[in-house]
Amino acid sequence: MRKITWNRKTIGILTAGMIAASLPASAPLCHVYAAEGVSGEQTDAAGTQTISVSGIRVEDLGRVSVRAYQLADGYYRDGMLIRYVLTDPENAPIVDLEHPTAAEISRAAASIAAGRYQDMENGTVTLKRDGDGTTFSGQAEPGLYLVLVSGGSQTEYNPAVVAVNVTDANTGASSGGTADMEQYFTEGSERAYLKYTSYGRELGADKKIAGSAHTDGSLAAADSPVEAGSPHGDAVAKGDEVSFSLDGIRIPDYTDAWEQPVFMIEDKLDDTFGAISGLKIEIRKKAEGTNRYGEYEDITSSDRITVTDGNGKKQFRVLLSPSFLKSFQHETDLRPEIRITYHSKLEKADHYNFSANLNRMVITYSNDLTDQTSTGQVAENTYHYTFAIDGCADPDAANDGDEKTTTWQTSEFVKNGVTVMTTEETEKTVLKDSDKNTTGTKESGKVSTVGNSALAGAVFTLYKDETMKTPVASSESDKNGTFSFPGLDTGTYFMKETKAPDGYTPNTTKYRFVIGSVAYSAEGAMTSYQVRVSARSETDSDYREVRNFTYHAKPEISGTTGRVKNTVVTEAGSQQPVVIRNAKLKNLPSAGGAGVLKAAAAAAAAGAAGIALSGKKKNRTKGGRK
């Protein structure tokens, strides 16, 4: 127990006649008489009682410090409680100790947090965790205490008040007090000062994909959906405009105890997206006289917030001013909520299949009243997927440092050339008689084989409609016989060969493939998708399914960057591509070239001349004979 000096200033005096007076959140305060054998002025006579604090978040249990700072102490004379005195009336003035106001508690908390409180150690109780539970407790003398929790990870704990009261003046008995960090203390009609706990993960930061729209030039299939696949993951095409909504971002309860609280919302799109458009920032508050929210108010251009970048850029930052934050203190029923909406178009197809196009939001907020430079963060991401035919399963795998199962080619199609080769068999079979004497040989003959090889230079055209009248993209096969169509959405596409390589006949088969059966994790990362391929030849009445490709991945999301690292579990060897063949044009033999024809013509002319000469000769002979 500690001594109290006579020269302390006193506020909120409780006289001997104030038998029914009480401190907040505890039993009535009474006269206290010293226990037997205890005497002397200024001596605490009631002993100590347990005070406890509950409501600490589970994730903070091993890291927080919980301390109770004595704001008011009992003053005793001749073993009798005379009054309560403030321990630091200059930095923590309270006019009525039975009814401290929000402003008074906020000022006291600010003084303690800033180190201005004059009695930081005397009377301060460090509360210890009760075993493996969620409650912290300690022994304290009668008086009024301000509880501060420091060191939380995602949780911002505002001040709480707890009191130890004398319950029996004759015996000096007293009772401890409790504070629930998840509850408010209400004094009369005022939603008092006690605290408001704002959890980072419960800021309401609900970042969602509001939907997508196919624009002119989009590579979306005709039957592609325009709604999001999940709130945090969806399939889009190159050229699609995606709408984003950052809903329900609740503003924490920063009281006047905070000097310059920070609350900042940042959002950044991948470079594959275009510039942001239509950025709008709104707030809604509790409607006066009701227990429901009012309408959203547009504050995009308000001086209460500072907006950096935004429209025309690929990122933005929204910083709420400290005065704006503190203007909502003690709104206990419904905290004000921020909503941010905007749009952006996916302009590049650099990320496809299991490589996601990322949009990441991070909220940074003050989270420790005892260290006002400390901040916590909560982040949410959305993932946007496009697809490629004959593309890498995960083009980003080269940046992941693990390329064992992630960088192989999907190869739904492969282009092959077909060549018929006739070879002369040179091996001869030796014939022998019964006496083992050689009698001759037998030729084995000629053999014809078909050779398939990857063929470059074939052009394929992609269509959205079965009539194949309006092309949307084209691709040429490479030396490996593969050709790629990246940036596709889910849905049905049609394809055919529109130009054969030089020296080969064109393939007239038409192909239909459907991209679909997309599955996402709870965080929005894609875990599987499917490509079904059908073919229709000139003799077919309809398309017939020829191959079904299903791809799986196990995504791991980085908590620091939001990036997805995939382990593709579908083996490349289990996928047999659809082979599109072109036959090599044959060079038919002929009797000869142009030189042969000239020779033949000359011979014919010579023959005619010869015939004519013979006739003349005969005439001359006949004439000579005459």
C-alpha positions as CSV (number, residue, x, y, z in Angstrom):
1,M,0.0,0.0,0.0
2,R,1.2,3.5,-0.7
3,K,1.3,6.8,1.2
4,I,-0.7,9.8,0.1
5,T,0.8,13.2,0.7
6,W,-1.3,16.1,2.0
7,N,-0.4,18.6,-0.7
8,R,-2.2,16.9,-3.6
9,K,-4.9,18.8,-5.3
10,T,-8.3,17.3,-4.9
11,I,-11.1,17.1,-7.3
12,G,-14.4,15.2,-7.0
13,I,-14.3,15.1,-3.1
14,L,-16.3,12.5,-1.4
15,T,-17.2,13.6,2.1
16,A,-18.2,11.4,5.1
17,G,-21.9,12.1,4.3
18,M,-21.6,10.7,0.8
19,I,-22.2,7.1,1.8
20,A,-23.9,6.1,-1.4
21,A,-21.3,7.6,-3.8
22,S,-19.8,5.2,-6.3
23,L,-17.0,5.0,-8.9
24,P,-17.9,3.9,-12.4
25,A,-18.5,0.3,-13.2
26,S,-18.3,-0.9,-9.6
27,A,-20.1,-1.2,-6.2
28,P,-20.9,1.9,-4.1
29,L,-18.0,3.7,-2.4
30,C,-18.4,3.9,1.5
31,H,-16.5,5.1,4.5
32,V,-13.6,2.9,5.3
33,Y,-12.3,2.3,8.8
34,A,-8.8,0.9,9.4
35,A,-8.4,-2.7,10.3
36,E,-7.4,-3.5,13.9
37,G,-4.0,-2.3,14.7
38,V,-3.7,0.1,11.8
39,S,-3.6,3.8,12.4
40,G,-1.9,6.9,11.2
41,E,-2.8,9.6,8.7
42,Q,-2.7,9.1,5.0
43,T,-2.5,5.3,5.3
44,D,-4.4,3.1,2.8
45,A,-6.5,0.8,4.9
46,A,-8.6,-1.2,2.6
47,G,-6.0,-3.5,1.1
48,T,-6.2,-4.6,-2.5
49,Q,-8.7,-6.4,-4.7
50,T,-8.6,-8.0,-8.1
51,I,-9.3,-6.0,-11.2
52,S,-9.6,-7.9,-14.5
53,V,-9.8,-7.1,-18.2
54,S,-11.4,-9.4,-20.7
55,G,-12.1,-9.2,-24.4
56,I,-8.4,-9.3,-25.7
57,R,-8.3,-10.8,-29.1
58,V,-6.9,-14.3,-29.4
59,E,-4.2,-13.3,-31.9
60,D,-3.0,-10.7,-29.4
61,L,-2.8,-12.8,-26.3
62,G,0.9,-13.6,-26.5
63,R,2.0,-10.1,-27.4
64,V,0.0,-7.4,-25.7
65,S,0.8,-5.6,-22.5
66,V,-2.2,-4.6,-20.2
67,R,-1.6,-1.9,-17.6
68,A,-4.0,-0.1,-15.3
69,Y,-3.0,3.5,-14.4
70,Q,-4.4,4.9,-11.2
71,L,-6.3,8.1,-11.9
72,A,-7.8,8.5,-8.4
73,D,-6.6,7.1,-5.1
74,G,-8.2,6.8,-1.6
75,Y,-7.1,9.3,1.0
76,Y,-7.3,8.0,4.6
77,R,-7.1,9.7,8.0
78,D,-7.3,8.0,11.3
79,G,-8.0,4.8,9.4
80,M,-11.1,6.3,7.7
81,L,-11.5,7.0,4.0
82,I,-11.9,10.8,3.8
83,R,-12.1,11.3,0.1
84,Y,-10.6,10.3,-3.3
85,V,-7.9,12.5,-4.8
86,L,-6.7,12.6,-8.4
87,T,-3.1,11.4,-8.9
88,D,-2.4,14.0,-11.6
89,P,-5.2,16.7,-11.8
90,E,-3.2,18.8,-14.2
91,N,-2.9,16.1,-17.0
92,A,-5.9,14.1,-16.0
93,P,-8.5,16.4,-14.5
94,I,-11.9,14.8,-13.7
95,V,-14.6,17.1,-12.3
96,D,-16.9,14.4,-11.0
97,L,-15.2,11.1,-10.3
98,E,-18.6,9.3,-10.3
99,H,-19.3,10.5,-13.8
100,P,-16.1,11.0,-15.8
101,T,-16.7,12.3,-19.3
102,A,-15.4,11.0,-22.5
103,A,-13.3,14.1,-23.0
104,E,-11.7,13.7,-19.5
105,I,-10.8,10.1,-20.1
106,S,-9.4,10.9,-23.5
107,R,-7.2,13.6,-22.1
108,A,-5.9,11.3,-19.4
109,A,-5.1,8.6,-22.0
110,A,-3.4,11.0,-24.2
111,S,-1.2,12.3,-21.3
112,I,-0.2,8.7,-20.4
113,A,0.5,7.8,-24.0
114,A,2.6,10.9,-24.4
115,G,4.5,10.4,-21.2
116,R,3.2,13.5,-19.6
117,Y,1.4,11.8,-16.7
118,Q,3.3,12.6,-13.5
119,D,2.5,9.4,-11.7
120,M,3.3,6.8,-14.3
121,E,4.7,4.1,-12.0
122,N,3.2,4.7,-8.5
123,G,-0.1,3.0,-8.4
124,T,0.2,1.4,-11.8
125,V,-0.7,-2.2,-12.0
126,T,0.5,-4.6,-14.7
127,L,-2.2,-7.2,-15.4
128,K,-1.1,-10.7,-16.1
129,R,-2.9,-13.3,-18.2
130,D,-4.9,-15.8,-16.3
131,G,-3.4,-19.1,-17.4
132,D,-4.4,-20.0,-20.9
133,G,-7.5,-17.8,-20.8
134,T,-8.3,-14.5,-22.4
135,T,-8.6,-12.5,-19.2
136,F,-5.8,-10.4,-17.6
137,S,-5.9,-9.5,-13.9
138,G,-4.0,-8.0,-11.0
139,Q,-4.3,-6.7,-7.5
140,A,-5.1,-3.0,-7.0
141,E,-6.0,-0.6,-4.2
142,P,-9.4,1.2,-4.1
143,G,-9.5,3.9,-6.7
144,L,-10.2,4.6,-10.3
145,Y,-8.0,3.1,-13.0
146,L,-7.5,3.7,-16.7
147,V,-6.7,0.5,-18.6
148,L,-4.5,0.7,-21.7
149,V,-3.6,-2.2,-24.0
150,S,-0.5,-1.9,-26.1
151,G,1.3,-4.1,-28.6
152,G,-1.8,-5.5,-30.4
153,S,-1.3,-6.8,-34.0
154,Q,-4.5,-5.9,-35.8
155,T,-6.5,-4.6,-33.0
156,E,-6.9,-0.9,-31.9
157,Y,-7.8,-0.9,-28.2
158,N,-9.1,2.4,-26.9
159,P,-9.0,3.3,-23.1
160,A,-11.2,1.4,-20.6
161,V,-12.0,2.3,-17.0
162,V,-12.2,0.0,-14.0
163,A,-12.6,0.8,-10.3
164,V,-12.0,-0.9,-7.0
165,N,-14.7,0.1,-4.4
166,V,-15.0,-0.2,-0.7
167,T,-18.0,-2.4,0.1
168,D,-18.0,-2.5,3.9
169,A,-16.8,0.5,5.9
170,N,-16.7,-1.5,9.2
171,T,-14.5,-4.3,8.0
172,G,-12.6,-2.4,5.2
173,A,-13.8,-4.9,2.7
174,S,-13.6,-3.9,-1.0
175,S,-14.6,-5.3,-4.4
176,G,-12.6,-5.5,-7.6
177,G,-13.8,-4.2,-10.9
178,T,-13.8,-5.6,-14.4
179,A,-13.6,-4.1,-17.9
180,D,-14.7,-5.9,-21.1
181,M,-12.7,-4.6,-24.0
182,E,-15.5,-5.5,-26.4
183,Q,-18.1,-3.4,-24.6
184,Y,-18.8,0.3,-24.0
185,F,-19.3,1.8,-20.7
186,T,-22.4,4.0,-20.7
187,E,-22.8,6.8,-18.3
188,G,-26.3,8.1,-18.3
189,S,-27.3,9.0,-21.9
190,E,-23.7,9.5,-23.0
191,R,-21.9,6.8,-24.8
192,A,-18.9,7.3,-22.6
193,Y,-15.3,7.2,-23.2
194,L,-14.5,3.7,-22.3
195,K,-13.4,2.2,-25.5
196,Y,-14.2,1.0,-28.9
197,T,-12.3,-1.9,-30.2
198,S,-11.6,-1.8,-33.9
199,Y,-10.2,-5.0,-35.3
200,G,-8.2,-4.8,-38.5
201,R,-9.7,-7.9,-39.9
202,E,-13.2,-6.5,-39.0
203,L,-12.7,-3.1,-40.6
204,G,-15.3,-4.3,-43.0
205,A,-12.8,-4.0,-45.9
206,D,-14.9,-6.0,-48.3
207,K,-13.2,-5.7,-51.6
208,K,-15.4,-7.2,-54.4
209,I,-15.5,-7.6,-58.1
210,A,-18.8,-5.9,-58.9
211,G,-18.9,-7.4,-62.4
212,S,-17.4,-7.1,-65.9
213,A,-18.6,-5.8,-69.2
214,H,-17.6,-6.9,-72.7
215,T,-16.4,-3.9,-74.7
216,D,-15.8,-3.6,-78.5
217,G,-12.8,-5.7,-79.4
218,S,-13.1,-7.9,-76.3
219,L,-11.9,-11.4,-76.7
220,A,-14.8,-12.7,-74.7
221,A,-16.8,-15.5,-76.3
222,A,-20.4,-14.8,-77.4
223,D,-21.7,-16.8,-74.4
224,S,-19.2,-15.5,-71.8
225,P,-20.9,-14.4,-68.5
226,V,-20.6,-10.8,-67.4
227,E,-20.9,-11.4,-63.7
228,A,-18.0,-12.1,-61.4
229,G,-17.2,-15.8,-60.8
230,S,-16.7,-15.1,-57.1
231,P,-16.4,-12.0,-55.0
232,H,-12.6,-12.1,-55.2
233,G,-11.9,-14.1,-58.4
234,D,-13.3,-14.1,-61.9
235,A,-12.6,-14.9,-65.5
236,V,-12.4,-12.0,-68.0
237,A,-11.2,-11.5,-71.5
238,K,-8.6,-9.1,-72.8
239,G,-10.5,-5.9,-73.5
240,D,-13.1,-6.4,-70.8
241,E,-13.9,-3.5,-68.3
242,V,-14.0,-4.7,-64.7
243,S,-15.9,-2.8,-62.0
244,F,-14.6,-2.8,-58.4
245,S,-16.2,-2.0,-55.1
246,L,-14.5,-1.5,-51.8
247,D,-17.5,-1.7,-49.5
248,G,-18.2,-1.2,-45.8
249,I,-14.8,0.1,-44.7
250,R,-15.6,1.0,-41.1
251,I,-13.9,3.9,-39.5
252,P,-12.3,3.0,-36.1
253,D,-13.3,5.0,-33.0
254,Y,-10.4,7.4,-32.6
255,T,-11.1,9.5,-29.6
256,D,-9.5,12.8,-28.6
257,A,-6.8,10.7,-26.8
258,W,-5.3,10.2,-30.3
259,E,-3.3,13.1,-31.6
260,Q,-2.8,12.3,-35.3
261,P,-4.5,8.9,-36.0
262,V,-3.8,7.5,-39.4
263,F,-6.4,5.8,-41.6
264,M,-5.3,5.3,-45.3
265,I,-6.7,3.2,-48.1
266,E,-4.4,2.3,-51.0
267,D,-5.3,0.3,-54.1
268,K,-3.0,-0.8,-57.0
269,L,-3.8,-2.6,-60.2
270,D,-1.4,-4.8,-62.2
271,D,0.2,-3.3,-65.2
272,T,-2.0,-5.4,-67.4
273,F,-4.9,-3.2,-66.5
274,G,-5.5,0.2,-68.0
275,A,-6.1,3.5,-66.2
276,I,-8.7,3.9,-63.5
277,S,-11.9,5.7,-64.4
278,G,-15.1,6.7,-62.5
279,L,-13.4,6.8,-59.0
280,K,-16.0,7.6,-56.4
281,I,-15.6,7.8,-52.6
282,E,-18.6,7.8,-50.4
283,I,-19.5,7.7,-46.7
284,R,-22.6,6.6,-44.8
285,K,-23.4,7.3,-41.2
286,K,-26.1,6.4,-38.7
287,A,-29.3,8.2,-39.6
288,E,-30.2,10.6,-36.8
289,G,-32.8,9.2,-34.4
290,T,-32.7,5.7,-35.9
291,N,-30.7,2.6,-35.6
292,R,-29.9,2.3,-39.3
293,Y,-27.6,3.8,-41.9
294,G,-28.6,6.8,-43.9
295,E,-27.8,7.4,-47.6
296,Y,-24.3,7.4,-48.9
297,E,-22.7,10.9,-49.2
298,D,-20.2,11.6,-52.0
299,I,-16.9,12.9,-50.4
300,T,-14.6,12.4,-53.4
301,S,-13.8,16.1,-53.6
302,S,-14.1,16.8,-49.9
303,D,-11.4,18.5,-47.9
304,R,-11.9,15.9,-45.2
305,I,-9.9,13.4,-47.3
306,T,-6.8,13.6,-49.5
307,V,-6.9,11.6,-52.7
308,T,-3.6,10.9,-54.5
309,D,-3.6,9.6,-58.1
310,G,-6.9,7.9,-59.1
311,N,-8.5,8.6,-62.4
312,G,-6.0,8.2,-65.3
313,K,-3.6,6.2,-63.1
314,K,-3.3,2.6,-62.1
315,Q,-3.4,3.2,-58.4
316,F,-4.9,5.6,-55.8
317,R,-4.5,6.5,-52.1
318,V,-7.2,7.9,-49.8
319,L,-6.1,9.5,-46.5
320,L,-8.7,10.5,-44.0
321,S,-7.8,13.6,-41.9
322,P,-7.3,13.2,-38.2
323,S,-10.1,15.7,-37.4
324,F,-12.5,13.8,-39.7
325,L,-11.6,10.5,-38.0
326,K,-12.2,11.9,-34.5
327,S,-15.4,13.5,-35.4
328,F,-17.1,10.1,-35.2
329,Q,-15.9,9.1,-31.8
330,H,-18.4,7.3,-29.6
331,E,-20.6,6.3,-32.5
332,T,-21.2,2.9,-30.9
333,D,-24.2,1.4,-32.6
334,L,-23.2,1.8,-36.3
335,R,-19.7,3.0,-37.2
336,P,-19.5,5.2,-40.3
337,E,-18.6,3.2,-43.4
338,I,-16.6,4.2,-46.5
339,R,-17.4,2.9,-50.0
340,I,-15.0,3.3,-53.0
341,T,-16.0,2.3,-56.5
342,Y,-14.2,2.5,-59.9
343,H,-13.5,0.8,-63.2
344,S,-10.6,-0.4,-65.2
345,K,-10.1,-2.3,-68.5
346,L,-7.8,-5.4,-68.9
347,E,-5.6,-4.3,-71.7
348,K,-2.9,-7.0,-71.8
349,A,-2.9,-10.8,-71.9
350,D,0.6,-11.2,-70.3
351,H,-0.9,-13.2,-67.4
352,Y,-3.1,-16.1,-68.4
353,N,-4.2,-19.6,-67.3
354,F,-3.1,-19.9,-63.7
355,S,-1.2,-16.6,-63.7
356,A,-3.5,-14.0,-62.2
357,N,-4.0,-10.4,-62.9
358,L,-3.9,-8.9,-59.4
359,N,-5.7,-5.9,-57.8
360,R,-4.6,-5.3,-54.2
361,M,-6.0,-3.1,-51.6
362,V,-4.2,-2.2,-48.3
363,I,-5.7,-0.3,-45.4
364,T,-3.1,1.2,-42.9
365,Y,-4.5,2.4,-39.6
366,S,-3.2,3.5,-36.2
367,N,-3.6,0.6,-33.8
368,D,-1.8,1.4,-30.5
369,L,-2.8,4.4,-28.3
370,T,0.4,3.9,-26.2
371,D,2.5,4.1,-29.3
372,Q,0.9,6.4,-31.8
373,T,3.5,5.8,-34.4
374,S,2.4,2.1,-34.6
375,T,0.2,1.1,-37.4
376,G,-1.5,-2.1,-38.5
377,Q,-2.5,-3.2,-41.9
378,V,-5.3,-5.3,-43.5
379,A,-5.2,-6.3,-47.1
380,E,-7.6,-7.7,-49.6
381,N,-7.0,-8.9,-53.2
382,T,-9.0,-9.7,-56.3
383,Y,-7.7,-12.1,-58.9
384,H,-8.7,-11.9,-62.6
385,Y,-8.0,-14.8,-65.0
386,T,-7.8,-15.0,-68.7
387,F,-7.1,-18.2,-70.7
388,A,-4.8,-19.2,-73.5
389,I,-5.0,-22.1,-76.0
390,D,-1.6,-23.6,-76.4
391,G,-0.2,-21.5,-73.7
392,C,2.0,-22.0,-70.6
393,A,0.1,-23.4,-67.6
394,D,1.6,-20.6,-65.5
395,P,3.7,-18.0,-67.3
396,D,4.6,-16.3,-64.0
397,A,6.3,-19.5,-62.7
398,A,9.7,-18.3,-63.9
399,N,9.5,-15.5,-61.3
400,D,8.4,-17.9,-58.5
401,G,11.8,-19.7,-58.3
402,D,10.1,-23.1,-58.8
403,E,9.6,-24.3,-62.4
404,K,9.3,-28.0,-61.8
405,T,5.6,-28.4,-62.4
406,T,4.4,-25.0,-63.4
407,T,5.9,-23.9,-66.7
408,W,5.0,-26.7,-69.1
409,Q,2.9,-26.0,-72.2
410,T,-0.7,-26.9,-72.2
411,S,-0.7,-27.8,-75.9
412,E,-4.4,-28.4,-76.6
413,F,-3.6,-28.4,-80.4
414,V,-0.5,-29.3,-82.4
415,K,0.1,-28.8,-86.1
416,N,1.8,-31.7,-87.9
417,G,2.8,-32.2,-91.5
418,V,2.2,-35.6,-93.1
419,T,4.7,-37.0,-95.6
420,V,4.6,-40.4,-97.3
421,M,8.1,-41.9,-97.6
422,T,9.0,-44.9,-99.9
423,T,12.3,-46.5,-99.0
424,E,14.3,-49.2,-100.8
425,E,15.1,-52.1,-98.4
426,T,18.7,-53.0,-99.0
427,E,18.9,-56.1,-96.9
428,K,19.0,-59.4,-98.9
429,T,18.0,-62.9,-97.7
430,V,20.7,-65.5,-98.5
431,L,19.2,-68.8,-100.0
432,K,21.0,-72.1,-99.2
433,D,20.4,-75.7,-100.1
434,S,20.2,-78.7,-97.8
435,D,24.0,-79.0,-98.0
436,K,24.4,-75.5,-96.7
437,N,25.8,-74.3,-100.1
438,T,24.9,-70.8,-101.3
439,T,22.5,-70.9,-104.2
440,G,21.5,-67.3,-104.6
441,T,19.8,-64.2,-103.0
442,K,16.2,-62.8,-102.6
443,E,15.4,-59.1,-102.5
444,S,13.1,-57.9,-99.7
445,G,11.4,-55.2,-101.7
446,K,10.2,-51.6,-101.1
447,V,8.5,-50.2,-97.9
448,S,6.1,-47.1,-97.6
449,T,5.9,-45.2,-94.3
450,V,4.0,-42.1,-93.1
451,G,6.0,-39.4,-91.3
452,N,4.5,-36.8,-88.9
453,S,6.5,-33.7,-88.0
454,A,5.7,-30.4,-86.3
455,L,4.8,-27.9,-89.0
456,A,5.3,-24.2,-88.9
457,G,3.5,-21.5,-91.0
458,A,-0.1,-22.7,-90.7
459,V,-2.5,-19.8,-89.9
460,F,-5.5,-20.5,-87.7
461,T,-8.4,-18.1,-87.2
462,L,-10.6,-17.7,-84.1
463,Y,-14.3,-16.9,-84.2
464,K,-17.0,-16.3,-81.6
465,D,-19.8,-17.7,-83.8
466,E,-20.4,-21.0,-85.4
467,T,-20.9,-19.5,-88.8
468,M,-17.2,-18.4,-88.7
469,K,-17.9,-15.1,-90.6
470,T,-16.4,-12.6,-88.2
471,P,-12.8,-13.4,-87.2
472,V,-11.6,-12.1,-83.8
473,A,-8.0,-13.3,-83.7
474,S,-5.5,-15.3,-85.7
475,S,-2.3,-17.2,-84.9
476,E,0.4,-18.9,-86.9
477,S,2.0,-22.2,-85.9
478,D,5.6,-22.1,-84.8
479,K,8.4,-24.7,-85.3
480,N,6.9,-26.8,-82.6
481,G,3.6,-26.9,-84.3
482,T,1.9,-24.9,-81.6
483,F,-0.2,-21.7,-82.0
484,S,-1.6,-19.6,-79.2
485,F,-4.7,-17.6,-78.5
486,P,-4.2,-15.8,-75.2
487,G,-6.6,-13.4,-73.4
488,L,-9.7,-15.5,-73.8
489,D,-12.7,-15.6,-71.4
490,T,-14.7,-18.6,-70.5
491,G,-17.2,-19.7,-73.1
492,T,-17.4,-21.2,-76.6
493,Y,-15.1,-20.5,-79.5
494,F,-14.7,-21.8,-83.0
495,M,-11.6,-22.2,-85.0
496,K,-10.3,-23.4,-88.4
497,E,-7.2,-23.3,-90.5
498,T,-7.3,-20.5,-93.0
499,K,-3.9,-20.8,-94.6
500,A,-1.8,-23.9,-95.1
501,P,2.0,-23.7,-95.1
502,D,3.6,-23.6,-98.5
503,G,3.8,-27.0,-100.1
504,Y,0.9,-28.5,-98.0
505,T,-2.8,-29.0,-98.5
506,P,-5.1,-27.1,-96.1
507,N,-7.0,-29.0,-93.4
508,T,-10.7,-28.3,-93.7
509,T,-11.8,-29.6,-90.3
510,K,-13.6,-27.1,-88.1
511,Y,-13.0,-27.0,-84.3
512,R,-15.0,-25.9,-81.4
513,F,-13.6,-25.5,-77.9
514,V,-15.3,-24.6,-74.6
515,I,-13.4,-23.0,-71.7
516,G,-15.2,-23.5,-68.4
517,S,-15.7,-25.4,-65.2
518,V,-13.6,-22.8,-63.4
519,A,-13.1,-23.2,-59.6
520,Y,-11.7,-20.7,-57.2
521,S,-10.4,-20.8,-53.6
522,A,-12.1,-18.8,-50.9
523,E,-9.5,-16.1,-51.5
524,G,-10.3,-15.9,-55.2
525,A,-7.3,-17.8,-56.6
526,M,-8.1,-20.2,-59.4
527,T,-7.7,-23.9,-58.6
528,S,-8.9,-25.6,-61.8
529,Y,-10.4,-25.1,-65.3
530,Q,-11.3,-27.2,-68.3
531,V,-11.0,-27.1,-72.1
532,R,-13.3,-29.4,-74.1
533,V,-12.4,-29.7,-77.8
534,S,-14.8,-30.9,-80.5
535,A,-14.2,-31.4,-84.3
536,R,-16.4,-31.4,-87.4
537,S,-15.1,-32.7,-90.7
538,E,-16.7,-32.1,-94.1
539,T,-18.5,-35.4,-93.8
540,D,-19.8,-34.8,-90.2
541,S,-23.3,-33.6,-89.5
542,D,-22.3,-32.0,-86.2
543,Y,-19.3,-31.5,-83.9
544,R,-18.0,-34.6,-82.0
545,E,-16.0,-34.3,-78.9
546,V,-12.4,-35.5,-79.4
547,R,-10.6,-34.4,-76.2
548,N,-11.2,-33.1,-72.7
549,F,-8.4,-31.2,-70.9
550,T,-8.7,-30.5,-67.1
551,Y,-6.0,-28.6,-65.3
552,H,-5.5,-28.2,-61.5
553,A,-3.3,-26.1,-59.3
554,K,-2.6,-25.6,-55.6
555,P,-2.3,-21.8,-55.1
556,E,-0.4,-20.2,-52.3
557,I,-1.0,-16.5,-51.7
558,S,1.7,-14.3,-50.3
559,G,0.5,-12.2,-47.3
560,T,3.1,-9.6,-48.2
561,T,2.4,-9.0,-51.9
562,G,-0.9,-10.9,-52.5
563,R,0.8,-12.8,-55.4
564,V,-0.2,-16.3,-56.2
565,K,2.4,-19.1,-56.4
566,N,1.0,-22.2,-58.1
567,T,1.9,-25.8,-58.0
568,V,0.3,-27.3,-61.1
569,V,-0.6,-30.8,-60.3
570,T,-1.8,-31.9,-63.7
571,E,1.0,-33.8,-65.4
572,A,1.9,-32.6,-68.9
573,G,2.3,-36.1,-70.2
574,S,-1.3,-37.0,-69.4
575,Q,-2.6,-34.4,-71.9
576,Q,-2.6,-35.7,-75.5
577,P,-3.1,-32.8,-77.9
578,V,-5.5,-32.7,-80.8
579,V,-3.3,-33.2,-83.9
580,I,-4.2,-31.1,-86.9
581,R,-2.5,-32.6,-90.0
582,N,-1.6,-31.2,-93.4
583,A,-0.6,-33.5,-96.2
584,K,2.4,-32.6,-98.2
585,L,1.7,-31.7,-101.9
586,K,3.1,-34.4,-104.2
587,N,5.3,-33.5,-107.3
588,L,3.9,-35.8,-110.1
589,P,6.5,-37.1,-112.6
590,S,6.4,-35.8,-116.2
591,A,8.0,-36.8,-119.6
592,G,10.3,-33.9,-119.3
593,G,10.6,-30.2,-118.9
594,A,10.6,-27.3,-121.3
595,G,13.8,-28.5,-122.9
596,V,12.3,-31.9,-123.7
597,L,9.3,-30.3,-125.3
598,K,11.6,-28.1,-127.5
599,A,13.6,-31.1,-128.5
600,A,10.5,-33.0,-129.4
601,A,9.2,-30.2,-131.4
602,A,12.6,-29.9,-133.2
603,A,12.5,-33.6,-133.9
604,A,9.0,-33.4,-135.2
605,A,10.1,-30.6,-137.5
606,A,13.1,-32.4,-138.5
607,G,11.0,-35.5,-139.3
608,A,8.7,-33.4,-141.5
609,A,11.6,-31.9,-143.2
610,G,13.1,-35.3,-143.8
611,I,9.9,-36.6,-145.3
612,A,9.8,-33.7,-147.7
613,L,13.4,-34.1,-148.7
614,S,12.9,-37.7,-149.4
615,G,10.1,-36.9,-151.7
616,K,12.3,-34.5,-153.7
617,K,15.1,-36.9,-153.8
618,K,12.9,-39.5,-155.2
619,N,11.6,-37.1,-157.9
620,R,15.1,-36.2,-158.9
621,T,16.0,-39.8,-159.1
622,K,13.1,-40.5,-161.2
623,G,13.9,-37.5,-163.3
624,G,17.5,-38.6,-163.6
625,R,16.5,-41.9,-164.8
626,K,14.4,-40.4,-167.4
